[in-house]
């Protein structure tokens, strides 16, 4: 899990989150992956057999 630290204001309300850089980078990468999935959700799909045929054809 993440090593999360919270910064609070004088009333104790959480105002900020502190993460180690490595964990922050991992979160950014996950967000980018999820954005790509959402952007491509309506793309046409190609059957595995068709991809295999295209990759292995001598054309």
PyMOL commands that set and color helices and strands:
alter all, ss='L'
color gray80, all
select helices_A, chain A and resi 21-39+48-56
alter helices_A, ss='H'
color red, helices_A
select strands_A, chain A and resi 5-8+14-18
alter strands_A, ss='S'
color yellow, strands_A
deselect
rebuild
show_as cartoon
